[in-house]
Amino acid sequence: MTPTPDEASASAELLVEEAGRRAKAAAPIIAALPTSVKNDALHDIAEALLDQGDRILIANERDVLNAERARLAEPLIDRLHLTRSRLGAIADGVREVAAQADPVGEVLRGSRRPNGLVIQEIRVPLGVVGLIFESRPNITVDAFSLCLKAGNAAILRGGVDAMESNKAIVEVMRRAVQRRGIPEGALQLIESSHPSATERLMHLREYLDVLIPRGSMEMVRSVCEAATVPTVETGAGNCHTFVERTARFDMAADIAFNAKVQRPGMVNTMETLLVDRPIAAEFLPIIGPRMQAAGVELRGCEATREILRNVKPATEEDWYTEYLALILAVRVVENLDQAIDHISRYGSHNSEAIVTHDYFAARRFCERVDAAAVYVNASTRFTDGFEFGLGAELGISTQKLHRRGPMGLRSLTTWKWIVQGEGQLRD
């Protein structure tokens, strides 16, 4: 018998609540695991991903086929698609997490007070970490690997488009760590596609310590605005590259091309190219045709369209848009200050770049642009945990509290004060 809408909603909510209870019960056990046990479990996961690769790839093929039938954009299908080589890279990422120093128990600072109290600030796990993310099954592995090494339980709510892949991956990882004494509640995947499951997760304050949304700008903002669980805003990527008047054209063209075309479905991809007016008439005829030859649709301001005649007009909405596709907005600006003002108004505080040979222009850009990562003469595509030497990540934090930028192991910990005395009493 088909459940009524109310019954389906209630069932989805109960599923999430049960996951929360199991994760909360598992969290203290995971927090106390020795580093050696966590590392052994991570190596077991890496081996299992390769040994059970065929099972994962078959499940992923079903997701990709469904995505193609639904006519998802090609860059989004690319993010969803797993191959044997991509599985190998994911397994390597797990091993890199195992190789990193365990942050749990690290003494951040300590002192002996005049009254004899010994006070230490130490790093501890967050507890239970929830993650809502869209169709990238590699995040399922990254999330659990990082949470496990940092001593946290994880509740994952992946996108419907990657459901089959995520279920296979979670089952493989669970089986891999069983013999290490890691409770099943350490890793929970919310398999319900009902909207009530996501809604309940956003309000699961009695079990969740933090909720991290990772996906489109719209999804991230909607979760952060609606959730009552503390959130970390990640993922939004309306990124800019400003080609300043002293830039070398060959360098600027290569950087802009890489920032847009290398993998257009990633959040650190350039979405708007800003060009200094004094060089626009020379530079745009260089970069425009190159972008178009790679299949990039250009949408430009009036000044851009006077130089590149076959460019669509850009609207106000284009300046705000995170395309995650082969579409690029182009604007000619009067100077450095106008470029910074544009980024301040439309940017998402993720990654912003300037191409310049003027030291003072670079310095002013770095000082005034408010973003998690600011680049001088390099592609925004480097904003990534691995590229920054942090290993796997849970996303790019675009907020200022707790952590900012790629969220690696230390981002999944907090602090605790340990105070040791010998009977001291406060006067």
Sequence and secondary structure as in RCSB ss.txt:
>XXXX:A:sequence
MTPTPDEASASAELLVEEAGRRAKAAAPIIAALPTSVKNDALHDIAEALLDQGDRILIANERDVLNAERARLAEP
LIDRLHLTRSRLGAIADGVREVAAQADPVGEVLRGSRRPNGLVIQEIRVPLGVVGLIFESRPNITVDAFSLCLKA
GNAAILRGGVDAMESNKAIVEVMRRAVQRRGIPEGALQLIESSHPSATERLMHLREYLDVLIPRGSMEMVRSVCE
AATVPTVETGAGNCHTFVERTARFDMAADIAFNAKVQRPGMVNTMETLLVDRPIAAEFLPIIGPRMQAAGVELRG
CEATREILRNVKPATEEDWYTEYLALILAVRVVENLDQAIDHISRYGSHNSEAIVTHDYFAARRFCERVDAAAVY
VNASTRFTDGFEFGLGAELGISTQKLHRRGPMGLRSLTTWKWIVQGEGQLRD
>XXXX:A:secstr
    HHHHHHHHHHHHHHHHHHHHHHHHHHHT  HHHHHHHHHHHHHHHHHTHHHHHHHHHHHHHHHHHTT  HH
HHHHH   HHHHHHHHHHHHHHHHS   TT EEEEEE TTS EEEEEEEE SEEEEEE S THHHHHHHHHHHHT
T EEEEE  GGGHHHHHHHHHHHHHHHGGGT  GGGEEE     HHHHHHHHT TTT SEEEEES HHHHHHHHH
H SS B  B    EEEEE TT  HHHHHHHHHHHHHSSTTSTTSEEEEEEEHHHHHHHHHHHHHHHHHTT EEEE
 HHHHHHSTT EE  HHHHH    SSEEEEEEESSHHHHHHHHHHH  SSEEEEE S HHHHHHHHHH  SSEEE
ESS GGG STTTTT  S S EE SSSS  EE  GGGGEEEEEEEE SS    
